[in-house]
Structure formats: structure tokens, C-alpha cells
Amino acid sequence: MFTGIITAIGKIESVEALSKHSEDRRLRVFVDKGLDLDATAIGDSIAVSGVCLTVTRIEGQVFQVDVSNESLACTTLGDKQAGDAVNLEAALKAGDPLGGHLVSGHVDTVGQLLQTSADDSSTRMVFSLPVALAALVAAKGSITIEGVSLTVNSVESSGPEETFSVNLIPHTLEQTSLGQLMPGDKVNLEIDILARYIARQLEYQQQG
């Protein structure tokens, strides 16, 4: 589990195929500061732009993770290249402060940044949202974007798709990769885990 509070921005050092006949990929990520790799062990989980991945190797300031074809197809990691920035967060430990909200690292869908605008001292961002997930996202509720825990401002219908907006303060823009987003960029989205289980419970009751 994670909290959606990013501790470091890493840089992808390389993207390699696991084997000649495999679609799976191996990512090597460089960490300058903010994530203590000396305290990280092989097998530990790290959220990479919101995707929970297992550390398979550590060399100095670089850690390695293997990403399945399924994860590549269902997240923004499939588009990442060497030099790209990724948000990083180590797994939550017992006793750690829960500064954001409970995040599983299991991405629900890929959304798209539609527009940005200044809103006093913060920046307002509007993202696309699949209609199937719209009922699980609520104003003033939580959502995870590229691994970052954020509060939803509003959820609105816009033609064939739903949209939602969030406001980002300068600190969040500076300390995460969200400050580098441009309209048209894709992002990993994870809805609030509580909403996911409530929806499943309601679905089960209706089937009964």
C-alpha cells in the first residue's frame, strides 16, 4: 500500500526487453534524492508513477524493475522512454504517517490531460475520465494521478466522456512530474479504493 505522497522524481535510465521474444520490459530508474535505496531491499515494492512494481536489482542510485506486458498496456509505462521522469514512492510501513489516502498502486485506467488554467496561486487541470468510472469519482473525494494523491474539484459530463478537475499548488507541481504535463499527455488514474469496494458491494447486491 501507498499514500500518494511522492518522495522523489526518478529518471528512467533505460528500457529493455526481458528477452528477444518477450513483450515484457525491464526499467532501470535513477534516483538522485528523496528515496533511500540503501534502505530498500530486493523484493520491496515501489510505486512508479502510480504503478506498484517489485525491485529486482539495486546498483548505487539505480533500481531495476520488471514490467509485464499487461501493465505496459494498461498504464502510461508502456510509453515511457529513457530520460522520462517518473514519480516515486516507497511502500507504506506500519507507523508511517498517512499524508494522502490509501493507494494500492493498481491503476484503474489511463486518462488524458485536456486543459490547464491558472486559478489564483494554483493550477487547475482537467482530465478525461471513462464513463464507466465516473460514478466512482466524487467532488472532494480522492484520486491518484501518476501516483499523486489529489482532491477532486468537480466531475462533469462533456459530450461522450466524463471529465474531472483538480487544483495543484506550486509545491506539488515542483515536487512531482505533474508540473511537466502538457495537454494531450496521458496519465495513470487510480480511483479511491473505498469507492471501488463500495461499487462492488452494490453490484453484488443487485445481482442477488
C-alpha positions, 0 to 999 in steps of 0.5 A: 500500500501507498499514500500518494505522497511522492518522495522523489522524481526518478529518471528512467535510465533505460528500457529493455526487453526481458528477452528477444521474444518477450513483450515484457520490459525491464526499467532501470530508474535513477534516483538522485534524492528523496528515496533511500535505496540503501534502505530498500531491499530486493523484493520491496515494492515501489510505486512508479508513477502510480504503478506498484512494481517489485525491485529486482536489482539495486546498483548505487542510485539505480533500481531495476524493475520488471514490467509485464506486458499487461501493465505496459498496456494498461498504464502510461509505462508502456510509453515511457522512454529513457530520460522520462521522469517518473514519480516515486514512492516507497511502500507504506510501513506500519507507523508511517504517517498517512499524508494522502489516502490509501493507494494500492498502486493498481491503476484503474485506467489511463486518462488524458490531460485536456486543459490547464488554467491558472486559478489564483496561486494554483493550477487547475487541470482537467482530465478525461475520465471513462464513463464507466468510472465516473460514478466512482469519482466524487467532488472532494473525494480522492484520486491518484494521478501518476501516483499523486494523491489529489482532491477532486474539484468537480466531475462533469459530463462533456459530450461522450466522456466524463471529465474531472478537475483538480487544483495543484499548488506550486509545491506539488507541481515542483515536487512531482512530474505533474508540473511537466504535463502538457495537454494531450499527455496521458496519465495513470488514474487510480480511483479511491479504493473505498469507492471501488469496494463500495461499487462492488458491494452494490453490484453484488447486491443487485445481482442477488 
